[in-house]
Amino acid sequence: MSRPVWSRLNPFGPKDPQIAVVRLHGPIGGGSSFRQGLSIDRLEGPLRAAFASRRTTAVALSINSPGGSPVQSDLIKTRIEALAREFDKPVTAFTEDLCASGGYWIAQGADEIIAHPSSVVGSIGVITAGFGLQDAIAKLGIERRVHTKGSSKGMLDPFQPEKPADLAHLDELQQDLYDSFKDMVRLRRGAKLKGEEEELFSGAVWTGKRALEKGLVDGLGELRGVMRERYGEDVRFRRYGPKRSLWQRLRRGTDLAGGAPSFAHSLIAAIEERLLWNRFGL
């Protein structure tokens, strides 16, 4: 039952519970002037502010990400866990359109994961993608000149043919990351996981409803509805998330106005981001 208006306006009376909503939207890792990826550097301030506020009753992670850097994913997850212990605040992760790969990795830092029934969840795996452009530049009459010290310094150069030794080394790197991802999910989800690991860790994705059946999430719902059900209709929501600085906003304007090299780099980054989302049909 809601408290009377006069009670809610009384500064000396009991306070309405407040949920700190941390937005984790977008690819994980580095960014550009067109987009800025999620990283521990950009999220350290918002995360600490969300947990440290005396008004915060609980923290809700709003996740909508196709994944990205495994290192940044783990750093963000680990920081969430550390802050939850430091300030003794419960943490719930909520999936929106997409909680895949690194996004799902970050969600493991919460006490529980609540998925929208139509969310896309999972993608427990590792992928490396690129282009082979050696034939294209040859047709254009362009000669690629690369000078290195170290036999593997130019590994997987897109303008040179792939080498078996490079592919073998890449496979080892991917296997290490893949094993770490699986071990972390096993540790966090434990006996909740249902089904064969070959399927769960295949890199496949499922709707939130199917993910619940497989034990990848703990329940179905959406952030405001679930939090109001748990903490009452008078619960307040305060949003936290990384913001662009004035310099970054000015930088973007300068790039669009006439910085050709930066514009080209940003355009490539934007295309790469679009490809990340397109992998999941979004």
Helices and strands as residue ranges (DSSP letters): H 5-8, E 18-25, H 40-52, E 56-65, H 70-87, E 91-100, H 102-107, E 112-115, E 120-122, H 134-139, H 164-189, G 190-192, H 197-200, E 205-207, H 208-213, E 219-220, H 223-231, E 236-240, H 246-258, H 260-278
